[in-house]
Amino acid sequence: MSFDDLLLELQGQKTYVKDPNHIALDELFNESFMSKHTNFTSFAAFLQKGNFQVNVQEDVANIPDELFDRHVARETKFPEWKTMLEQANKEYGSK
């Protein structure tokens, strides 16, 4: 951390710069998307129903594909995770 960054942080002026290539899961799988395609209003509730422990986005990638695909097929209108993710990206991109 540079001295200038430290100074700004100490002064409470440092701002978080959002990575344009990273979309938070709760933004991608927002309430509108989840209500439209699942019986849940949040992605967190969807994950909780499947007993998945997810704290960061990388945790989703660590869920075994077969297990997650079964959960998606059972709890959503999608046949598997890849299709659900593609649709979420498509709908998010159209905003």
C-alpha positions in Angstrom: 0.0 0.0 0.0 1.4 3.4 -0.9 1.7 6.2 1.5 -1.1 8.1 -0.4 -3.4 5.1 -0.2 -2.7 4.7 3.5 -3.4 8.4 4.1 -6.7 8.3 2.2 -7.7 5.2 4.1 -6.9 6.7 7.4 -8.9 9.8 6.4 -11.8 7.6 5.4 -11.6 8.8 1.8 -10.5 5.7 0.1 -13.2 4.4 -2.2 -13.7 0.9 -3.5 -13.3 0.7 -7.2 -15.6 -1.9 -8.7 -14.1 -4.4 -11.1 -16.1 -4.0 -14.4 -15.3 -7.6 -15.3 -16.7 -9.0 -12.1 -20.4 -9.1 -11.3 -21.5 -10.0 -7.8 -23.6 -13.1 -7.5 -26.4 -11.1 -5.8 -26.5 -8.7 -8.7 -26.4 -11.4 -11.4 -28.9 -13.5 -9.6 -31.0 -10.6 -8.4 -34.5 -10.9 -6.8 -36.2 -10.4 -10.1 -34.3 -13.2 -11.8 -34.6 -15.6 -8.9 -38.4 -14.9 -8.6 -38.9 -15.4 -12.3 -36.9 -18.7 -12.7 -37.0 -20.3 -9.2 -39.1 -20.6 -6.1 -36.6 -18.4 -4.2 -36.2 -14.6 -4.0 -32.4 -14.7 -3.4 -29.5 -16.7 -4.6 -28.4 -17.1 -1.0 -31.7 -18.9 -0.2 -31.3 -21.1 -3.2 -27.8 -22.1 -2.1 -29.0 -22.6 1.5 -31.7 -25.0 0.3 -29.0 -27.1 -1.3 -26.9 -27.0 1.9 -24.1 -25.3 0.0 -21.6 -23.2 1.9 -20.8 -20.2 -0.2 -19.0 -17.2 1.1 -17.3 -15.9 -2.1 -17.9 -16.4 -5.7 -15.1 -18.9 -6.1 -17.0 -21.2 -3.7 -19.6 -21.7 -6.3 -17.0 -23.0 -8.7 -15.9 -25.5 -6.1 -19.2 -27.2 -5.8 -19.1 -30.5 -7.7 -20.8 -30.1 -11.1 -23.1 -33.1 -10.8 -24.3 -32.1 -7.4 -25.0 -28.5 -8.4 -26.6 -29.5 -11.7 -29.1 -31.8 -9.8 -29.9 -28.9 -7.4 -30.5 -26.5 -10.3 -32.7 -29.0 -12.1 -34.7 -29.7 -9.0 -35.1 -26.2 -7.8 -35.2 -24.0 -10.9 -36.7 -24.0 -14.4 -33.2 -24.8 -15.8 -31.8 -28.3 -16.7 -28.4 -27.5 -15.3 -26.1 -24.8 -13.8 -24.5 -23.7 -17.1 -27.9 -22.9 -18.6 -28.9 -20.9 -15.5 -25.7 -18.9 -15.5 -26.0 -18.2 -19.2 -29.5 -16.9 -18.8 -28.6 -14.8 -15.8 -25.7 -13.2 -17.8 -28.0 -12.6 -20.8 -30.7 -10.9 -18.7 -28.1 -8.9 -16.7 -26.5 -7.8 -20.0 -29.8 -6.6 -21.4 -30.2 -4.0 -18.6 
